[in-house]
């Protein structure tokens, strides 16, 4: 083999696809420990309802992802829900507050007091915080405490995490770089806008959430279609050990020993760290914390309605049982039978792992009690299913930036080794596709995959 890829999730499948596109004749083999490719991307259809036990979509603002859709023909299949047309809500004081779609509207909305809005401008006079501050510490210092519930909701929705533990350098490195370079986030954003205007860049509107008629499972399914079982993809093939050899790399798996010049670890952070024990330089930590969530899909018949929009999120201070809920039948067509609605409640996360130990009946009952206080749900659900997680969400907490630097050093010192995947440089599907594209480019060019300069990402509820 030219390249061995450990992990048949989106990261590994994208590397294999890109190599087939740009390197005809390149022999790549994916080793996947489970019985199916796709990793945590998994759609669940039942009784006319379609839910997701994993990511519900990805934004259409990433060029690498858009190119992947074009190369696979999925651009002709995808369905989109524009953020500009779908409102979002945050649960505050026991009710749902609508979040406007643009910064000017957010400034005008009565989400925080006029004095708290003025406090946001205090960012202009605050020196950059040293060290690795948590998201909560950083936001309170730069913009004031009034924004904390909304920021909490954002990172609950993104990481199912605790913003008192997540570090700003890990989750928003682009914004952190602006702070360091300009002494203020606001000044940095203004400078970025001036540069974009100078470059003649077109003003971009809000992106759209993208999925597929049959759910997100269609993405890995399409990427795996052209892989020959037993030749390009080995399923039920857990990896036992990896080692450097004179000609490249050797991998011991449950189906034998494999050799290749390049080795791609396209795995979640903790799975990668488990295979790299004993490599030098020594890893700074053996694992990162993870957050797990269960998804409770609930279908209701005629009489029940959902507010317009994507769904809502609840900050910890609200003491809700659900982290939030997605109004799935609002977002994409055919997620529920005609005349029915589907919502998906999210339970657990970094703060409440104990809730994942509850039995399904208790989870459904307590979720319903919580949801009925916020939404006009009539009668009992005609459909209820608890979808248990296939994996955890890596939490980018204290020490994470140092782990990234260690990974980069390891790849520099071990030729032909490429490390990327879930949690390395982000957790979004766009993050996975971008890093996989860089890995494939580096293999084609016989160079090392370099980390891209951190981008300033928009914040979406």
Sine and cosine of phi, psi and omega as CSV:
sin_phi,cos_phi,sin_psi,cos_psi,sin_omega,cos_omega
0.00,0.00,0.53,-0.85,0.15,-0.99
-0.99,0.16,-0.66,0.75,-0.07,-1.00
-0.65,-0.76,0.75,-0.66,0.17,-0.98
-0.97,-0.23,0.74,-0.68,0.01,-1.00
-0.88,-0.48,0.89,-0.45,0.04,-1.00
-1.00,-0.09,0.91,-0.41,-0.01,-1.00
0.90,-0.44,0.88,-0.47,-0.02,-1.00
-0.96,-0.27,0.49,0.87,0.13,-0.99
-0.99,0.14,-0.25,-0.97,-0.04,-1.00
-0.85,0.52,-0.64,0.77,-0.03,-1.00
-0.88,0.47,-0.77,0.64,-0.02,-1.00
-0.93,0.37,-0.66,0.75,0.01,-1.00
-0.89,0.46,-0.61,0.79,-0.01,-1.00
-0.93,0.35,-0.64,0.77,0.06,-1.00
-0.86,0.51,-0.73,0.69,-0.02,-1.00
-0.89,0.46,-0.69,0.73,0.02,-1.00
-0.88,0.48,-0.73,0.69,-0.04,-1.00
-0.90,0.43,-0.60,0.80,0.04,-1.00
-0.92,0.40,-0.63,0.78,0.05,-1.00
-0.91,0.42,-0.58,0.81,-0.02,-1.00
-0.94,0.35,-0.69,0.73,-0.19,-0.98
-0.97,-0.26,-0.25,0.97,-0.04,-1.00
-0.77,-0.64,0.97,0.23,0.02,-1.00
-0.84,0.55,0.72,-0.69,-0.01,-1.00
1.00,0.04,-0.15,0.99,0.02,-1.00
-0.93,0.36,0.81,-0.59,-0.05,-1.00
-1.00,-0.06,0.95,-0.32,0.01,-1.00
-0.86,-0.52,0.61,-0.79,-0.01,-1.00
-0.75,-0.66,0.79,-0.62,0.06,-1.00
-0.99,-0.12,0.75,-0.66,0.10,-0.99
-0.95,-0.32,0.89,-0.45,-0.06,-1.00
-0.84,-0.54,0.79,-0.61,-0.11,-0.99
-0.97,0.25,-0.40,0.92,-0.06,-1.00
-1.00,-0.06,-0.05,-1.00,-0.05,-1.00
-1.00,0.05,-0.01,1.00,-0.03,-1.00
-0.56,-0.83,0.45,-0.89,0.11,-0.99
-1.00,0.05,0.35,-0.94,0.05,-1.00
0.85,-0.53,-0.29,0.96,0.05,-1.00
0.87,0.49,-0.78,-0.63,-0.09,-1.00
-0.99,0.12,-0.05,1.00,0.05,-1.00
-0.99,0.12,0.91,-0.42,-0.11,-0.99
-0.42,-0.91,0.87,-0.50,0.03,-1.00
-0.98,-0.19,0.57,-0.82,-0.08,-1.00
-0.81,-0.58,0.93,-0.36,0.05,-1.00
-0.96,-0.30,0.71,-0.71,-0.07,-1.00
-0.26,-0.96,0.75,-0.66,0.06,-1.00
0.81,0.59,0.54,0.84,0.01,-1.00
1.00,0.08,-0.02,1.00,0.05,-1.00
-0.97,-0.24,0.59,-0.81,-0.01,-1.00
-0.79,-0.61,0.91,-0.42,-0.03,-1.00
-0.85,-0.52,0.17,-0.98,-0.01,-1.00
-0.85,-0.52,0.76,-0.65,0.13,-0.99
-0.97,-0.24,0.84,0.54,-0.08,-1.00
0.22,-0.97,-0.42,-0.91,-0.02,-1.00
-0.88,0.48,0.63,-0.78,-0.04,-1.00
-1.00,-0.06,-0.10,0.99,0.00,-1.00
0.29,-0.96,-0.11,-0.99,0.04,-1.00
-0.53,-0.85,0.47,-0.88,-0.04,-1.00
-0.97,0.23,0.53,-0.85,-0.05,-1.00
-1.00,-0.03,0.56,0.83,-0.02,-1.00
-0.94,-0.35,0.35,0.94,-0.01,-1.00
-0.89,-0.46,0.91,-0.42,-0.04,-1.00
-0.84,0.54,-0.62,0.78,-0.02,-1.00
-0.90,0.44,-0.63,0.78,0.02,-1.00
-0.93,0.36,-0.64,0.77,0.01,-1.00
-0.91,0.41,-0.61,0.79,0.05,-1.00
-0.91,0.40,-0.64,0.77,0.03,-1.00
-0.87,0.49,-0.66,0.75,0.04,-1.00
-0.89,0.47,-0.66,0.75,0.00,-1.00
-0.92,0.40,-0.66,0.75,-0.04,-1.00
-0.91,0.41,-0.52,0.86,-0.05,-1.00
-0.99,-0.10,-0.14,0.99,-0.07,-1.00
0.99,0.14,0.04,1.00,-0.01,-1.00
-0.94,0.33,-0.29,0.96,0.05,-1.00
-0.90,0.44,-0.36,0.93,0.03,-1.00
-1.00,0.03,-0.13,0.99,-0.01,-1.00
-0.96,-0.29,-0.45,0.89,-0.23,-0.97
-0.92,0.40,0.43,-0.90,0.11,-0.99
-0.88,-0.48,0.53,-0.85,-0.10,-1.00
-0.77,-0.64,0.54,-0.84,0.09,-1.00
-0.83,-0.56,0.99,-0.16,-0.06,-1.00
-0.90,0.43,0.74,-0.67,0.02,-1.00
-0.89,0.46,-0.45,0.89,-0.01,-1.00
-0.93,0.38,-0.35,0.94,-0.05,-1.00
-0.96,-0.27,-0.07,1.00,-0.06,-1.00
-0.84,-0.54,0.89,-0.46,0.04,-1.00
-0.97,0.24,0.28,-0.96,0.09,-1.00
-0.78,-0.63,0.33,-0.94,-0.06,-1.00
-0.76,-0.65,0.48,-0.88,0.19,-0.98
-0.85,-0.53,0.72,-0.69,0.05,-1.00
-0.97,0.23,0.88,-0.47,0.01,-1.00
-0.68,-0.74,0.75,-0.66,0.04,-1.00
0.82,0.57,0.62,0.79,0.09,-1.00
0.98,0.19,0.16,0.99,0.03,-1.00
-0.64,-0.77,0.13,-0.99,-0.02,-1.00
-0.99,-0.11,0.80,-0.60,0.08,-1.00
-0.96,-0.30,0.78,-0.63,-0.01,-1.00
-0.96,0.26,0.72,-0.70,0.04,-1.00
-0.98,-0.19,0.88,-0.48,0.03,-1.00
-0.89,0.46,0.30,-0.96,-0.13,-0.99
-1.00,-0.02,-0.13,0.99,-0.06,-1.00
-0.73,-0.69,0.49,-0.87,0.01,-1.00
-0.81,0.59,-0.70,0.72,0.03,-1.00
-0.86,0.51,-0.65,0.76,0.01,-1.00
-0.93,0.37,-0.58,0.82,0.04,-1.00
-0.90,0.44,-0.65,0.76,0.01,-1.00
-0.89,0.45,-0.58,0.82,-0.03,-1.00
-0.99,0.14,-0.39,0.92,-0.07,-1.00
-0.95,0.32,0.53,-0.85,-0.02,-1.00
-0.99,0.13,0.78,0.63,-0.01,-1.00
-0.98,0.18,-0.57,0.82,0.08,-1.00
-0.71,-0.71,0.22,-0.98,-0.07,-1.00
-0.95,0.32,0.36,-0.93,0.06,-1.00
-0.83,0.56,-0.61,0.79,0.01,-1.00
-0.91,0.41,-0.62,0.78,0.02,-1.00
-0.92,0.39,-0.55,0.83,0.06,-1.00
-0.91,0.42,-0.64,0.77,0.06,-1.00
-0.90,0.44,-0.58,0.82,-0.01,-1.00
-0.88,0.47,-0.48,0.88,0.03,-1.00
-0.84,0.54,-0.58,0.82,0.01,-1.00
-0.93,0.37,-0.20,0.98,0.08,-1.00
-0.87,0.50,-0.33,0.94,0.09,-1.00
-0.81,0.59,-0.52,0.85,-0.04,-1.00
-0.91,0.41,-0.34,0.94,-0.12,-0.99
-0.89,-0.45,0.12,0.99,-0.02,-1.00
-0.99,-0.15,0.77,-0.63,0.09,-1.00
-0.94,0.33,0.47,-0.88,0.02,-1.00
-0.85,0.52,0.65,-0.76,0.05,-1.00
-0.96,0.28,0.69,-0.73,0.02,-1.00
-1.00,0.09,0.22,-0.97,0.08,-1.00
0.97,0.24,-0.51,-0.86,0.00,-1.00
-0.86,-0.52,0.97,0.25,-0.02,-1.00
-0.92,0.39,0.50,-0.87,0.11,-0.99
-0.95,0.32,0.26,-0.97,0.01,-1.00
-0.86,0.51,-0.69,0.73,-0.02,-1.00
-0.89,0.45,-0.70,0.71,0.02,-1.00
-0.88,0.48,-0.70,0.71,-0.07,-1.00
-0.92,0.40,-0.71,0.70,-0.02,-1.00
-0.91,0.42,-0.71,0.70,0.00,-1.00
-0.88,0.48,-0.63,0.77,-0.02,-1.00
-0.93,0.36,-0.70,0.71,-0.12,-0.99
-0.99,0.12,-0.63,0.78,-0.18,-0.98
-0.84,-0.54,-0.16,0.99,0.01,-1.00
0.98,-0.20,0.39,-0.92,-0.11,-0.99
-0.96,0.30,-0.29,0.96,-0.07,-1.00
-0.90,0.44,-0.43,0.90,-0.02,-1.00
-0.99,0.14,-0.20,0.98,-0.15,-0.99
-0.84,0.54,-0.68,0.73,0.00,-1.00
-0.87,0.49,-0.60,0.80,-0.02,-1.00
-0.95,0.30,-0.64,0.77,0.06,-1.00
-0.91,0.41,-0.64,0.77,0.07,-1.00
-0.84,0.55,-0.70,0.72,0.00,-1.00
-0.89,0.46,-0.65,0.76,-0.01,-1.00
-0.86,0.51,-0.73,0.68,-0.09,-1.00
-0.99,0.13,-0.31,0.95,0.21,-0.98
-0.92,0.39,-0.68,0.73,-0.02,-1.00
-0.95,0.32,-0.53,0.85,-0.06,-1.00
-1.00,0.07,-0.77,0.64,-0.13,-0.99
-0.94,-0.35,-0.10,1.00,-0.23,-0.97
0.78,0.62,0.56,0.83,-0.19,-0.98
-0.96,-0.28,-0.05,-1.00,0.00,-1.00
-0.92,-0.39,0.92,-0.38,-0.08,-1.00
-0.95,0.32,-0.08,1.00,0.17,-0.99
-0.99,0.12,-0.08,1.00,0.02,-1.00
-0.86,-0.51,-0.62,0.79,0.05,-1.00
-0.86,0.51,0.66,-0.75,-0.01,-1.00
-0.98,-0.19,0.63,-0.78,-0.06,-1.00
-0.89,0.46,-0.56,0.83,0.02,-1.00
-0.91,0.42,-0.41,0.91,0.00,-1.00
-1.00,0.05,-0.71,0.71,-0.15,-0.99
-1.00,-0.03,-0.43,0.90,0.01,-1.00
-0.67,-0.74,0.88,0.48,-0.05,-1.00
-0.90,0.45,-0.51,0.86,0.02,-1.00
-0.91,0.41,-0.70,0.72,0.04,-1.00
-0.92,0.39,-0.62,0.78,0.03,-1.00
-0.89,0.46,-0.62,0.78,0.05,-1.00
-0.90,0.44,-0.62,0.79,0.07,-1.00
-0.87,0.49,-0.69,0.72,0.00,-1.00
-0.87,0.50,-0.72,0.70,-0.05,-1.00
-0.93,0.37,-0.63,0.78,-0.07,-1.00
-0.97,0.25,-0.58,0.82,-0.12,-0.99
-0.92,-0.40,-0.09,1.00,-0.01,-1.00
0.98,0.22,-0.01,1.00,-0.03,-1.00
-0.27,-0.96,0.64,-0.77,0.04,-1.00
-0.93,0.36,-0.68,0.73,-0.01,-1.00
-0.88,0.48,-0.72,0.69,0.03,-1.00
-0.88,0.47,-0.63,0.78,0.02,-1.00
-0.90,0.44,-0.66,0.75,0.02,-1.00
-0.92,0.40,-0.63,0.77,0.04,-1.00
-0.90,0.44,-0.66,0.75,0.03,-1.00
-0.90,0.43,-0.63,0.78,0.01,-1.00
-0.91,0.42,-0.65,0.76,0.02,-1.00
-0.91,0.42,-0.66,0.75,0.02,-1.00
-0.89,0.46,-0.65,0.76,0.00,-1.00
-0.92,0.40,-0.64,0.77,0.03,-1.00
-0.89,0.45,-0.65,0.76,0.03,-1.00
-0.91,0.42,-0.65,0.76,0.01,-1.00
-0.90,0.44,-0.61,0.79,-0.01,-1.00
-0.98,0.22,-0.14,0.99,-0.03,-1.00
0.97,0.22,0.36,0.93,0.00,-1.00
-0.92,0.39,0.65,-0.76,0.04,-1.00
-0.96,0.27,0.63,-0.78,0.04,-1.00
-0.94,0.35,0.77,-0.63,-0.06,-1.00
-0.99,-0.14,0.67,-0.74,0.10,-1.00
-1.00,0.09,-0.14,-0.99,0.02,-1.00
-0.93,0.36,0.61,-0.79,0.01,-1.00
-0.96,0.26,0.01,-1.00,0.05,-1.00
-0.86,-0.51,0.56,-0.83,0.13,-0.99
-0.98,0.22,0.73,-0.69,-0.10,-1.00
-0.90,-0.44,0.68,-0.73,0.13,-0.99
-0.53,-0.85,-0.37,-0.93,-0.06,-1.00
-0.66,-0.75,0.43,-0.90,-0.05,-1.00
-0.81,0.59,-0.58,0.81,0.01,-1.00
-1.00,-0.08,0.17,0.98,0.01,-1.00
0.99,-0.16,0.11,-0.99,-0.07,-1.00
-0.92,0.39,-0.32,0.95,0.04,-1.00
-0.87,0.50,-0.30,0.95,0.01,-1.00
-0.91,0.41,-0.51,0.86,-0.05,-1.00
-0.89,0.45,-0.85,0.53,0.04,-1.00
-0.92,0.40,-0.51,0.86,0.03,-1.00
-0.87,0.50,-0.70,0.71,0.00,-1.00
-0.92,0.40,-0.67,0.75,0.00,-1.00
-0.90,0.44,-0.50,0.87,-0.04,-1.00
-1.00,0.03,-0.17,0.99,-0.10,-1.00
-0.85,0.53,-0.64,0.77,-0.09,-1.00
-1.00,0.02,0.01,1.00,0.01,-1.00
-0.99,0.10,0.76,-0.65,0.00,-1.00
-1.00,0.09,0.87,-0.49,0.02,-1.00
-0.85,0.53,0.74,-0.68,0.00,-1.00
1.00,0.08,-0.27,0.96,0.00,-1.00
-0.92,-0.39,-0.76,0.64,0.00,-1.00
-0.96,-0.28,-0.33,0.94,-0.08,-1.00
-0.59,-0.81,0.84,-0.54,0.10,-1.00
-0.94,-0.34,0.91,-0.42,0.08,-1.00
-1.00,-0.03,0.26,-0.97,-0.06,-1.00
0.79,0.62,0.67,0.74,-0.10,-1.00
-0.79,-0.62,0.97,0.24,0.04,-1.00
-0.93,0.38,0.57,-0.82,0.00,-1.00
-1.00,-0.07,0.73,-0.69,-0.05,-1.00
-0.99,-0.16,-0.61,0.79,-0.05,-1.00
-0.31,-0.95,0.45,-0.89,0.11,-0.99
-0.78,-0.62,0.49,-0.87,0.03,-1.00
-0.40,-0.92,0.46,-0.89,0.06,-1.00
-0.98,0.20,0.61,-0.79,0.05,-1.00
-0.80,-0.60,0.09,-1.00,-0.01,-1.00
-0.90,0.43,-0.55,0.84,-0.04,-1.00
-0.99,-0.15,-0.05,1.00,-0.02,-1.00
0.44,-0.90,-0.95,-0.31,-0.09,-1.00
-0.67,-0.74,0.54,-0.84,0.11,-0.99
-0.84,-0.54,0.64,-0.77,-0.01,-1.00
-0.77,-0.63,0.83,-0.56,0.12,-0.99
-1.00,-0.04,0.82,-0.57,0.00,-1.00
-0.79,-0.61,0.03,-1.00,0.04,-1.00
-0.94,0.34,-0.16,0.99,0.03,-1.00
-0.88,-0.47,0.35,0.94,0.07,-1.00
0.86,-0.52,-0.21,-0.98,0.01,-1.00
-0.95,-0.30,0.69,-0.72,-0.06,-1.00
-0.83,-0.56,0.55,-0.84,0.00,-1.00
-0.79,-0.61,0.55,-0.83,0.04,-1.00
-0.30,-0.95,0.30,-0.95,0.06,-1.00
-0.97,0.23,-0.54,0.84,0.00,-1.00
-0.88,-0.48,0.55,-0.84,0.05,-1.00
-0.77,-0.64,0.85,-0.53,0.03,-1.00
-0.94,-0.34,0.87,-0.49,0.12,-0.99
-1.00,-0.10,0.99,-0.13,-0.04,-1.00
-0.97,-0.24,0.90,0.44,-0.17,-0.98
-0.78,-0.63,0.33,-0.95,0.19,-0.98
-0.86,0.51,0.39,-0.92,-0.10,-0.99
-0.77,0.64,-0.79,0.62,-0.13,-0.99
-0.92,0.39,-0.57,0.82,0.07,-1.00
-0.91,0.41,-0.62,0.78,0.05,-1.00
-0.90,0.44,-0.74,0.68,-0.04,-1.00
-0.87,0.49,-0.56,0.83,0.03,-1.00
-0.89,0.45,-0.51,0.86,0.00,-1.00
-1.00,0.07,-0.26,0.96,-0.09,-1.00
-0.97,-0.22,0.19,0.98,0.08,-1.00
-0.86,0.51,0.76,-0.65,0.04,-1.00
1.00,-0.08,-0.23,0.97,0.07,-1.00
-0.97,0.26,0.46,-0.89,0.08,-1.00
-0.91,-0.40,0.59,-0.81,0.03,1.00
-0.92,0.40,0.45,-0.89,-0.05,-1.00
-0.91,0.43,0.64,-0.77,-0.02,-1.00
-0.93,0.37,0.61,-0.80,-0.03,-1.00
-0.96,0.29,-0.33,0.94,0.05,-1.00
-0.41,-0.91,0.46,-0.89,-0.09,-1.00
-1.00,0.00,-0.23,0.97,-0.02,-1.00
-0.26,-0.96,0.35,-0.94,0.15,-0.99
-0.91,-0.42,0.45,-0.89,0.05,-1.00
-0.89,0.45,0.42,-0.91,0.07,-1.00
-0.77,-0.63,0.46,-0.89,0.11,-0.99
-0.91,-0.42,0.71,-0.71,0.04,-1.00
-0.88,-0.47,0.58,-0.82,0.04,-1.00
-0.73,-0.68,0.51,-0.86,0.20,-0.98
-0.97,-0.25,0.56,-0.83,0.06,-1.00
-0.96,-0.29,0.79,-0.61,0.04,-1.00
-0.94,-0.34,0.95,-0.32,0.01,-1.00
-1.00,0.05,0.82,-0.57,-0.06,-1.00
-0.79,-0.61,0.84,-0.55,0.05,-1.00
-0.94,-0.35,0.68,-0.74,0.01,-1.00
-0.81,-0.58,0.51,-0.86,0.00,-1.00
-1.00,0.03,-0.22,-0.98,-0.01,-1.00
-0.81,0.58,0.62,-0.78,-0.02,-1.00
0.94,-0.33,-0.51,0.86,0.05,-1.00
-1.00,-0.04,0.64,-0.77,0.02,-1.00
-0.74,-0.68,0.30,-0.95,0.09,-1.00
-0.87,-0.50,0.55,-0.84,0.11,-0.99
-0.87,0.49,0.42,-0.91,0.05,-1.00
-0.90,0.44,0.55,-0.84,0.08,-1.00
0.86,-0.51,-0.10,-1.00,-0.09,-1.00
-0.98,0.19,-0.62,0.78,-0.11,-0.99
0.49,-0.87,-0.25,-0.97,-0.02,-1.00
-0.67,-0.74,0.32,-0.95,0.10,-0.99
-0.78,-0.63,0.49,-0.87,-0.05,-1.00
-0.84,-0.54,0.88,-0.48,0.10,-1.00
-0.92,0.39,0.35,-0.94,-0.08,-1.00
-0.86,0.51,-0.54,0.84,-0.06,-1.00
-0.89,0.45,-0.30,0.95,0.01,-1.00
-0.98,0.19,-0.26,0.97,0.06,-1.00
0.83,0.56,0.72,0.70,0.04,-1.00
-1.00,-0.01,0.36,-0.93,0.08,-1.00
-0.97,0.24,-0.62,0.78,0.00,-1.00
-1.00,-0.02,0.65,-0.76,0.14,-0.99
-0.93,0.37,-0.42,0.91,-0.02,-1.00
0.33,-0.94,-0.12,-0.99,0.01,-1.00
-0.49,-0.87,0.54,-0.84,0.07,-1.00
-0.98,-0.22,0.75,-0.67,0.04,-1.00
-1.00,0.04,0.97,0.23,-0.22,-0.97
-0.88,0.48,-0.65,0.76,-0.02,-1.00
-0.95,0.31,-0.25,0.97,0.13,-0.99
-0.98,0.20,-0.58,0.82,-0.19,-0.98
-0.97,0.25,-0.77,0.63,-0.11,-0.99
-0.76,-0.65,0.50,-0.87,-0.02,-1.00
-0.94,0.34,0.38,-0.92,0.13,-0.99
0.87,0.49,0.50,0.87,0.10,-0.99
-1.00,0.04,-0.18,0.98,0.03,-1.00
-0.52,-0.85,0.42,-0.91,0.06,-1.00
-0.87,0.48,0.34,-0.94,0.00,-1.00
-0.81,0.59,0.75,-0.67,0.02,-1.00
0.99,0.14,0.03,1.00,-0.01,-1.00
-0.91,-0.41,0.24,-0.97,0.09,-1.00
-0.80,-0.59,0.41,-0.91,0.07,-1.00
-0.73,-0.68,0.77,-0.63,0.18,-0.98
-0.79,-0.61,0.45,-0.89,-0.03,-1.00
-0.83,-0.56,0.92,-0.39,0.00,-1.00
-1.00,-0.01,0.59,-0.81,-0.04,-1.00
-0.93,-0.37,0.75,-0.66,-0.11,-0.99
-0.77,-0.64,0.59,-0.81,0.13,-0.99
0.95,-0.30,-0.90,-0.45,-0.02,-1.00
0.99,0.11,-0.08,-1.00,-0.06,-1.00
-0.89,0.46,-0.57,0.82,-0.09,-1.00
-0.99,0.14,-0.46,0.89,-0.13,-0.99
-0.75,-0.66,0.86,0.51,0.04,-1.00
-0.91,0.42,-0.40,0.91,-0.03,-1.00
-0.89,0.46,-0.41,0.91,-0.03,-1.00
-0.94,0.33,-0.36,0.93,0.03,-1.00
-0.95,0.31,-0.25,0.97,0.02,-1.00
-1.00,0.09,-0.16,0.99,0.01,-1.00
-0.94,0.33,0.51,-0.86,0.05,-1.00
-0.95,0.30,0.31,-0.95,-0.12,-0.99
-0.86,0.52,-0.66,0.75,-0.03,-1.00
-0.88,0.47,-0.66,0.75,0.01,-1.00
-0.93,0.37,-0.65,0.76,0.03,-1.00
-0.86,0.51,-0.72,0.70,-0.02,-1.00
-0.91,0.42,-0.70,0.71,-0.04,-1.00
-0.89,0.45,-0.73,0.68,-0.04,-1.00
-0.95,0.33,-0.56,0.83,0.06,-1.00
-0.90,0.43,-0.68,0.73,0.02,-1.00
-0.89,0.46,-0.67,0.74,0.04,-1.00
-0.86,0.52,-0.65,0.76,0.00,-1.00
-0.94,0.35,-0.75,0.67,-0.09,-1.00
-0.91,0.42,-0.59,0.81,-0.04,-1.00
-0.91,0.42,-0.38,0.93,0.04,-1.00
-0.96,0.27,-0.28,0.96,-0.08,-1.00
-0.89,-0.46,-0.40,0.92,-0.15,-0.99
-0.80,-0.60,0.51,-0.86,-0.02,-1.00
-0.99,0.15,0.94,0.35,-0.03,-1.00
-1.00,-0.07,0.83,-0.56,-0.06,-1.00
-0.97,-0.24,0.73,-0.68,0.08,-1.00
0.94,0.34,-0.23,-0.97,0.01,-1.00
-1.00,-0.01,0.46,-0.89,0.03,-1.00
-0.91,0.41,0.61,-0.79,0.07,-1.00
-1.00,0.07,-0.18,0.98,0.02,-1.00
-0.52,-0.85,0.72,-0.70,0.05,-1.00
-0.52,-0.85,0.79,-0.62,-0.01,-1.00
-0.56,-0.83,0.76,-0.65,0.08,-1.00
-1.00,-0.09,0.85,-0.52,0.01,-1.00
-0.97,-0.26,0.90,-0.43,-0.06,-1.00
-1.00,0.05,0.54,-0.84,-0.13,-0.99
-0.93,0.38,0.58,-0.81,0.12,-0.99
-1.00,0.08,-0.27,0.96,-0.01,-1.00
-0.17,-0.99,0.10,-1.00,0.00,-1.00
-0.98,-0.18,0.28,-0.96,0.04,-1.00
-0.99,-0.13,0.89,-0.46,0.02,-1.00
-0.85,0.53,0.69,-0.72,-0.01,-1.00
-0.98,-0.21,0.86,-0.51,-0.07,-1.00
-1.00,0.04,0.98,0.18,-0.11,-0.99
-0.96,-0.29,-0.28,-0.96,-0.08,-1.00
-0.80,0.60,0.73,-0.68,0.00,-1.00
1.00,-0.05,-0.19,0.98,-0.03,-1.00
-0.89,0.46,-0.71,0.70,0.03,-1.00
-0.84,0.55,-0.62,0.79,0.05,-1.00
-0.91,0.42,-0.55,0.84,0.04,-1.00
-0.92,0.40,-0.62,0.79,0.06,-1.00
-0.89,0.45,-0.68,0.74,0.01,-1.00
-0.90,0.44,-0.63,0.78,0.04,-1.00
-0.89,0.46,-0.69,0.72,0.03,-1.00
-0.86,0.51,-0.70,0.72,-0.01,-1.00
-0.89,0.46,-0.65,0.76,0.01,-1.00
-0.91,0.41,-0.65,0.76,0.01,-1.00
-0.87,0.48,-0.68,0.74,0.00,-1.00
-0.93,0.37,-0.55,0.84,0.05,-1.00
-0.91,0.41,-0.58,0.81,-0.10,-0.99
-1.00,0.00,-0.19,0.98,-0.01,-1.00
-0.81,-0.58,0.99,-0.14,-0.06,-1.00
-0.87,0.49,0.68,-0.73,0.04,-1.00
0.99,0.11,0.10,1.00,0.02,-1.00
-0.98,-0.21,0.77,-0.64,0.00,-1.00
-0.76,-0.65,0.81,-0.58,-0.07,-1.00
-0.85,-0.52,0.90,-0.44,0.10,-0.99
-0.41,-0.91,0.07,-1.00,-0.02,-1.00
0.68,-0.73,-0.23,-0.97,-0.12,-0.99
-0.88,0.47,0.91,-0.41,0.03,-1.00
0.97,-0.22,-0.36,0.93,0.08,-1.00
-0.99,0.11,0.94,-0.34,0.00,-1.00
0.93,0.37,0.48,0.88,0.08,-1.00
0.78,-0.63,0.15,-0.99,-0.02,-1.00
-0.82,-0.58,-0.05,1.00,-0.03,-1.00
-0.99,0.16,0.35,-0.94,0.02,-1.00
-0.89,0.46,-0.61,0.79,0.06,-1.00
-0.89,0.46,-0.62,0.78,0.06,-1.00
-0.87,0.49,-0.68,0.73,-0.02,-1.00
-0.90,0.44,-0.70,0.72,-0.05,-1.00
-0.93,0.36,-0.64,0.77,0.02,-1.00
-0.89,0.46,-0.74,0.67,-0.05,-1.00
-0.93,0.36,-0.58,0.81,0.05,-1.00
-0.90,0.44,-0.62,0.79,0.03,-1.00
-0.90,0.44,-0.66,0.75,0.03,-1.00
-0.90,0.43,-0.62,0.78,0.02,-1.00
-0.90,0.44,-0.73,0.68,0.00,-1.00
-0.88,0.47,-0.64,0.77,0.04,-1.00
-0.89,0.46,-0.67,0.74,-0.01,-1.00
-0.91,0.41,-0.64,0.77,0.03,-1.00
-0.91,0.42,-0.68,0.74,0.01,-1.00
-0.89,0.46,-0.63,0.77,-0.04,-1.00
-1.00,0.02,0.00,1.00,-0.02,-1.00
0.83,0.56,0.74,0.68,-0.01,-1.00
-0.75,-0.67,-0.03,-1.00,0.02,-1.00
-1.00,-0.04,0.64,-0.77,0.05,-1.00
-0.95,0.31,0.87,-0.49,-0.03,-1.00
-0.99,-0.14,0.56,-0.83,0.02,-1.00
-0.95,0.31,0.73,-0.69,0.01,-1.00
-0.97,0.26,0.55,-0.84,0.07,-1.00
-0.85,0.52,0.73,-0.68,-0.08,-1.00
-0.87,0.49,0.77,-0.64,0.00,-1.00
-1.00,0.02,0.41,-0.91,0.11,-0.99
-1.00,0.05,0.94,-0.35,-0.07,-1.00
-0.99,-0.12,0.54,-0.84,0.09,-1.00
-0.95,0.32,0.39,-0.92,0.03,-1.00
-0.97,-0.25,0.85,-0.52,-0.02,-1.00
-0.80,-0.60,0.70,-0.72,0.00,-1.00
-0.99,0.13,0.00,0.00,0.00,0.00
